[in-house]
Amino acid sequence: MPAPRAIKLDDETYDRLKALGNTKDRPLNWLMKTAVVEYVEREKTYEREKCEDMERCLTLYDKTGHAVSNEIAGKWLESIGTERELACPK
């Protein structure tokens, strides 16, 4: 059984949430619960994908031994948007 929880909102956010609830004909607690559930799921997916990406990178490195150094990556990142933009390191 769900237990009540408290959340502190500034007045502007509360007013926006209340207006949205009126528009959607939904109570505030339903909107807040939906928002929290969606946020938790999105972050869970992000963390899972981040771990999968890291595993793929490590697997590729183990197979090839190739990597881009922090120095090279940093120089490339600093050049983005400048007149002398470097090609993405491979």
Buried (B, 14 or more C-beta within 10 A) or exposed (E): EEEEEEEEEEEEEEEEBEEEBEEEEEEBEEBBEEEEEEEEEEEEEEEEEEEEEEEEEEEEEEEEEEEEEEEEEEEBEEEEEEEEEEEEEE
